[in-house]
Amino acid sequence: MDTLVTLIVAAMVVIGAFFTLVAALGLLRLPDVYTRMHAASKAGTLGSGVLLIALGVQSGDTGTLTRSLAGVAFFLLTAPISAHLLAKASYAMGYRMTNLTVIDEMPEPSERTKEAD
């Protein structure tokens, strides 16, 4: 049984490390702040979550497993919200999307004030 748990944890560590690597490569390679934020919030959260679960399973302690699951829940609850707020603040500060972006659904600041009137 210990060998099976060790193999499962090893697979989870490899999967978590892969997604964390994908997030890091996304931060380096993607063209603008919005796509970089997407890579960090999606792949980084998944990688960190899988690594935390692997830690909890490997420890064999119920308290450690519970804390690792709480950490995963915290990541899943906060990462999308923080990415959304950072993207909104970046847009408000004037960081524009790359030329590869097909559509910008946010109105310009001058158009927002006209809509409010």
C-alpha positions in Angstrom: 0.0 0.0 0.0 2.9 2.4 0.7 4.3 1.8 -2.7 0.9 2.8 -4.3 0.7 6.0 -2.3 4.2 6.8 -3.2 3.5 6.3 -6.9 0.4 8.4 -6.7 2.2 11.2 -4.9 5.1 11.1 -7.4 2.6 11.4 -10.3 0.9 14.3 -8.5 4.3 16.1 -8.0 5.2 15.7 -11.6 1.7 17.0 -12.8 1.9 19.9 -10.3 5.5 20.8 -11.4 4.4 20.6 -15.1 1.6 23.0 -14.6 3.8 25.3 -12.5 6.4 25.2 -15.3 3.7 26.0 -17.9 2.6 29.0 -15.8 6.2 30.3 -15.5 6.7 29.9 -19.3 3.4 31.7 -19.9 4.7 34.6 -17.8 7.8 34.8 -19.9 6.4 34.2 -23.3 2.9 35.7 -23.5 2.6 39.1 -25.2 0.7 41.3 -22.7 -0.2 41.7 -19.1 -3.7 40.2 -19.5 -2.6 36.9 -21.1 0.3 36.6 -18.6 -2.2 37.1 -15.8 -4.4 34.4 -17.2 -1.4 31.9 -17.3 -0.4 32.7 -13.7 -3.9 32.5 -12.3 -5.0 29.3 -14.1 -2.0 27.1 -14.5 -0.2 28.4 -11.4 -3.2 27.7 -9.2 -3.7 24.2 -10.6 0.0 23.4 -10.2 0.2 24.8 -6.6 -3.0 23.0 -5.7 -1.9 19.6 -7.0 1.5 20.0 -5.2 -0.3 20.9 -1.9 -2.5 17.9 -2.2 0.5 15.7 -2.9 2.1 17.1 0.2 -1.0 16.3 2.3 -1.2 12.8 1.0 2.5 12.0 1.5 2.5 13.3 5.0 0.0 10.6 6.1 -1.3 13.0 8.8 -4.9 14.1 8.9 -4.0 17.6 10.1 -1.5 18.2 7.4 -3.9 16.9 4.7 -6.7 19.1 6.1 -4.4 22.2 6.0 -3.3 21.4 2.5 -6.9 21.1 1.3 -7.7 24.4 3.0 -4.8 25.9 1.1 -6.1 24.6 -2.2 -9.6 26.0 -1.4 -7.9 29.4 -0.6 -6.1 29.3 -3.9 -9.3 28.4 -5.8 -11.3 31.2 -4.1 -8.8 34.0 -4.4 -6.8 33.5 -7.6 -9.7 34.3 -10.0 -10.8 37.3 -8.0 -7.3 38.8 -7.7 -6.6 38.2 -11.4 -9.9 39.9 -12.4 -9.1 42.9 -10.2 -5.5 43.2 -11.5 -6.7 43.0 -15.1 -9.3 45.7 -14.4 -6.7 48.0 -12.7 -4.3 47.4 -15.6 -6.9 48.3 -18.1 -7.8 51.5 -16.1 -4.1 52.5 -15.9 -3.8 52.2 -19.7 -2.1 48.9 -20.3 -3.3 48.0 -23.8 -3.9 44.6 -25.2 -1.5 43.2 -27.8 -2.2 43.7 -31.5 -3.1 40.0 -31.7 -6.2 40.6 -29.6 -9.3 40.2 -31.7 -11.9 42.2 -29.7 -11.8 44.7 -26.8 -15.1 44.6 -25.1 -14.3 47.3 -22.6 -15.4 50.8 -23.7 -12.9 53.6 -23.7 -13.1 55.9 -20.6 -14.7 58.7 -22.6 -17.4 56.3 -23.8 -18.0 55.2 -20.2 -18.8 58.7 -19.1 -21.2 59.2 -22.1 -23.1 56.0 -21.2 -23.4 57.2 -17.6 -25.1 60.4 -18.6 
